Amino acid sequence: MKNRVFIIEYQKGNDKGFDGFRPDTKPILDAIEELTEYKTEIVFYKPNRKYELLEYLKKRAISVISRINPGNLKEVDEYFQFLKALSSYGIEVHTHPDVMINLDFKDILSKLKNTRLGDDETYFYHTYADFVRKFPKDLKKHGIRVLKTNYGSTGEGVYLVSKKDDGSIFSVEAVNNEKYYYDNITEF
């Protein structure tokens, strides 16, 4: 019976904790079980066993969340074909390879906006003009925001941005803990 949401992981990569999982994978599964009627499970994609995994998921999955950085795979096209095969069997695939290939957007957080799994204060800036118009207001309202660019992986291009009382901006990149200081939002 199809009643599970699966997270697909890959055993290799520098984004894994001591237990072999991304640190945020289990909390994601816990949140899905808490907020929905679905059970959850983590599975590992292994290129030489992809057909076995495909059969397993076909019988059980209502949805899959791919947590694999394509840069960790030698055969990215093979993995994308695997995900497309799952989709062809009516399984919801997040994020679908066509989206990753054609749009190259990391938009899953904005797609979850206004759902029980998302944050209503999440925004996706499609253009620079959109960013310039909306982000300063959002930062002023909250004082601190996470800003994620459309490129990078494993923390690259993810910034914690805060506005200080004097109007200056402080930013820290997640992957390397590099700190940036700006006199004001315009300079930022």
C-alpha positions, 0 to 999 in steps of 0.5 A: 500500500502506498502510504509513505514519504521517503527521503532518498539519500546517498551514502557518500558526500561531506554533508553527512553526520557521524551516522551517515545521514544529513543532520536535518534528514531525521527532523524533516521525517519527524515533522512530516509524521507529526503534521501528516498521516503519512509514515516516513522512511530513509532509503539510500540510492546505490547506482548498482541497486537502483532497479531494486530500489525502484521496485521497493518505492513503486509499491510503497511511496506516495512521495519521495524527497531527493536529498542527494547533491547531484555533484556527489554522483558520477552518473547524474543523468542515470539518477535523474532517469531514476527519479523520472521513472518514479514520477511516471508511476504517479509518485510525487518527486521533490524536486523533479529532475526537469525542474532541477535541469530546466530551472536550476531553482532551489525553490522547494522552501517557497513551494512549501509556503502556506502549508503545514510544513512551510514557513509563511515568511519564505520568499523567492526573489525571481529578479534582482529588482524583486530582491531590492524591493522586498528584502530590505522591508523583510529584513527591517521587519524581522531583523534577521533572515536566512538568504539562500542563493540559487546556486551552491550546495551543502551550505554554499550560498546560504547566509544569515543576514542581520540588521543592527540597531545602527542600520549596518548589516552583518552577514555570515556564510554557512559553509565557511563561516565567513563574516561580512559587514556593510554600512547599510542595506544599500551597500549590502 
